[in-house]
């Protein structure tokens, strides 16, 4: 699960709300130990995802860097090359 959480800072084009939401969902799944909460825990799970997404978006908006923005396509190509080496495809 944890490998699905990707760095979101300093990209061009900037991170989308959907990407922040997906990262928040993966984080809450990881720390709760479940991909789908029971009905009894659904409200708390959903609230946690929303709060983590909100805080993450605020953090990303406030981060300052002097590094040039990373290109999404270039980073995706690097990830594909690493996966090919790792999994032998």
N, C-alpha and C positions, 0 to 999 in steps of 0.2 A: 504494500500500500504506500509506503513512504516514498518510494521512488517516483510516484506519480506527482509529487509536489515539486514543481519547477520554480527556479528563481524567476521573479517577476519584475525586478527593479532594472531600470536603465535600458529599456528596449525601445526601438523605433520600428513601427509605431508603438505607442504606449499600451500598457496592459489594459484589457477590457474588463468590464464588470463581471462577465461570465468566467473569465480566467481566475479572477480573485475569488469568486463564489466556488469554483471547482477546487481551488487550493484549500479553501476553508473547509469544504466538505471532506476532503481527503484527510486534513488534519484532525477534524473531530472524529472521523471514523477510526483513525489510528489511535488516538488517546482513549476513546471509549471502548475499543476492542471489538467493535461491531460495524458491519456495513449497513445494516438496517436495524434500527432500534425497535423494541417492542412497542405496542400501542401505549403502554403506560409511560414509556420514556420518549415518545415521539416529540412531544411539545418541548421538552428540555433539549433534545437533540437539535431540533430545528432552530430553537432560540440560540443555541451555542454556535451553530453554523452562521447564522445571521450576524451575531456579535463578532465572531472571528473575522468574517468578511469585512465588516465595517472597520474594525481596528486595522486590518491589513491594508485596506484601501487608504486609510488615513496615513499609515506609515509610508506607503509608497508615494503618496502625494508630498510628504514632508522630507523625504530623503534628498540629499544634495550630493552630487558627485562631479568631479572634474573630468572623469573618463568619458570618452565619446560613447554614444548609445550603441548597444549591440544590435546587429542586424538579425531579425528573426529567422530568415531563410538560412543564413550562414550558421547560426546556432543549431538549427534543426538538422542541417547537413552534418555538422560535427557529431550530434547525438546519434544520427543514423550510422555514421562510421564507427563510433564507439560500440554501438549495439552489434554491428556486423562482426567486429573483432571479438566481442564478448560471447556472442551466440553462434559464431561461425557460419553466418549466412551471407 
